[in-house]
Amino acid sequence: MSADWFNGFEFQQIQTQGAHAALRVGGRTDGPALVLLHGFPQTHVMWHRVARELAPHFQLVLPDLRGYGDSSHAPGESDHSTYSKRAMAQDVIDVVNALGIDTFFLCGHDRGGRVAHRLAVDHPERVRKLCVIDIAPTLDMYARTDMAFARAYYHWFHLIQPAPLPERMIGGNAQAYLHAKLGGWGSAQGGTRLPHIEPQALADYERCFCRAEAIHSACEDYRASAGIDLEHDRDSRERGQRIACDTLVLWGQRGVVQKLFDPLALWQAQCAGTVSGQAMLAGHFIPEELPEATAAALRSFMITTD
């Protein structure tokens, strides 16, 4: 990746309690902090075009989640707790603490949205406002499992199989798997053409994903979501712990989430604050398909004055 692609952003590496986090920090140094969390099978560079739009207004923090990008790839534990969303959320807290940030706005796409959900529940005093992009709550999605869901989200059930079966299957042609996920997943048309992804971003995804340790980490992320994350979610609901802050929900008109779920209603049930949302004219990868519209929605929701 060329040095000027994230011009004005500083690449940092921070040791958290349980991992080594790679991230970029940039934007308006005296502005409110906004943390952007990427999804599978990507890295923080998915926010490149959104970050360009938001940099004049926010101090932006763009980490690679644990097990993704240039962050650490620890072997999974037997209970998959290493890759629980609680552990990943703690990484984010450790990162903002190291940067001297107290409270912050938070946005997560895909897996990053699940980390953001857990962070907002576990650390309500830190999150000013939350945005989740093209997901419904994990517990509700698994509870909804039927043939339509299994067909659309087959990767959920593939990746959670015991190691090393999915790792070896994906590793047989990791680049083809990556391209299929980036091009077809969440799109009504399917296919592997990637017009919405910049070549430099695709090169970064290939560099980071097509490695044995990264494939294992991704599988562990999903194994955690099908086990320990569900335990944490059930416990939070039993205790009446909900997202305290106002929340924005964005989803793709051509995506699977809208076809199978009512994302706005499901998030309203999990939030104590005000929940608003809108469907975007896109598939699953909204920040890369509609970067200007995504940035505009975030800025309008997060902060109304400079």
C-alpha positions, 0 to 999 in steps of 0.5 A, spaced: 500 500 500 502 506 498 504 511 503 500 516 501 493 512 501 492 514 508 495 521 507 495 524 514 493 518 518 499 515 522 500 507 523 500 505 530 501 498 534 498 498 541 499 492 545 492 490 549 491 486 555 490 480 550 492 482 543 497 486 539 492 491 535 494 495 529 491 501 527 491 508 523 489 514 527 488 521 523 483 526 522 481 532 526 485 532 532 481 537 536 474 533 533 470 528 537 473 521 536 470 516 532 472 509 532 470 505 525 470 497 526 471 493 519 468 486 518 469 479 515 474 478 511 476 485 511 481 490 514 481 497 517 482 499 509 475 498 508 473 505 511 478 509 506 473 513 502 469 514 508 475 516 512 476 521 507 469 524 508 469 524 515 477 526 517 475 534 517 470 533 522 472 527 527 478 524 530 478 517 527 481 511 530 481 505 525 483 498 528 484 491 525 480 487 529 483 481 533 485 476 528 484 480 522 489 485 518 496 486 521 493 485 528 495 479 532 492 472 530 493 467 537 490 460 536 483 459 539 482 456 546 477 450 546 471 455 548 473 460 543 474 465 548 480 468 545 475 471 539 469 472 543 466 479 541 467 481 549 475 480 548 475 484 541 471 489 544 476 490 550 481 491 545 478 497 542 477 499 549 485 498 551 486 502 544 482 508 546 485 508 553 492 508 550 490 514 545 488 518 551 480 518 549 475 518 554 468 517 550 467 516 543 462 515 537 462 508 535 461 504 528 461 497 526 460 494 519 459 486 519 463 483 524 465 490 527 458 491 528 457 485 533 464 487 536 461 494 537 454 491 540 458 488 545 462 494 547 456 498 547 453 493 552 459 492 556 462 499 556 456 504 556 459 510 559 464 510 553 460 510 547 456 517 545 452 514 540 453 507 536 452 505 528 451 498 526 451 497 519 448 491 515 447 486 521 441 484 526 443 482 533 447 475 533 442 471 538 436 473 534 439 471 527 441 464 530 434 464 533 431 465 526 435 459 523 431 456 517 432 453 510 432 460 507 437 463 513 442 457 512 442 458 504 444 465 505 449 465 511 452 458 509 458 461 511 456 461 518 455 454 519 461 452 515 466 456 519 464 454 526 465 447 524 471 444 528 478 445 526 482 444 522 476 442 517 474 449 514 481 452 515 483 447 510 478 447 505 478 455 505 486 454 505 486 450 498 484 456 494 484 462 499 484 468 494 478 465 490 474 464 497 476 471 499 473 474 492 467 470 492 465 473 499 467 480 497 463 479 490 457 475 492 456 475 499 450 480 500 448 481 493 442 479 489 446 478 483 452 474 486 458 473 482 465 475 484 466 482 480 469 487 485 467 494 482 466 497 489 473 495 492 479 499 490 485 495 488 489 497 493 484 495 498 483 488 495 491 487 495 490 489 502 485 484 504 489 478 499 495 480 503 492 479 510 487 474 509 490 469 505 494 466 510 493 460 515 493 464 521 488 469 519 484 463 516 484 460 523 482 467 526 476 468 522 474 461 523 475 462 531 471 469 530 465 465 528 466 459 532 465 464 538 459 467 535 456 461 535 458 459 542 460 464 548 458 470 544 451 467 545 452 466 552 454 473 553 448 475 549 443 471 553 446 473 560 445 481 558 438 480 556 436 476 562 440 482 566 436 487 562 442 490 559 441 494 553 445 499 549 444 505 553 446 510 547 442 512 541 443 508 535 443 508 528 442 502 523 444 502 516 442 496 512 442 494 504 436 494 500 439 489 496 442 485 502 440 479 505 439 482 512 433 486 509 430 480 506 430 475 512 429 480 518 427 487 520 433 490 523 430 496 525 425 492 530 430 487 532 435 493 534 430 497 538 428 491 542 436 491 544 436 499 545 434 503 551 436 509 547 433 512 541 433 508 535 433 510 527 435 507 521 435 507 513 435 502 508 441 504 503 441 503 495 447 497 496 448 490 497 452 488 504 458 492 503 455 499 504 461 503 506 465 501 500 459 501 495 456 508 498 462 511 501 459 518 501 452 517 503 455 512 509 459 518 511 454 523 510 449 518 514 454 518 520 456 525 520 449 527 520 447 522 526 453 523 530 454 530 530 450 536 527 455 542 528 463 542 527 
